[in-house]
Amino acid sequence: MIKIAQAIKAINPDAEFSIEGEDYTKIIWFNDTTPINEADIQAKQNELQTEYDALDYARKREAEYPKIGDQLDKIYHEGIDAWKADMITPIKNKYPKG
């Protein structure tokens, strides 16, 4: 879940604020930061969450790929085709894009 603070910083990286919990009514703006309305923050949260969710396959792949040393060893001893067939393609098939 994308937090309110993440959305605010995505909208305005220079924003200075504090927030208590995840309560829109508990945002305090500092140093002349222009307040961002709740609807805009929620829209940005939804946008960022959609982007995050779309890359779920990549996070799962990364967690399952063998260590780079093991991959390089496979390439050195058996070649790129074996590396792709044995180490990469099965994981890509398990977690397809989109």
Secondary structure as UniProt FT lines:
FT   HELIX           4..11
FT   TURN            13..14
FT   STRAND          17..19
FT   TURN            21..22
FT   HELIX           24..26
FT   STRAND          27..29
FT   TURN            31..32
FT   HELIX           38..54
FT   HELIX           56..64
FT   HELIX           68..78
FT   HELIX           80..83
FT   HELIX           84..88
FT   HELIX           89..94
//
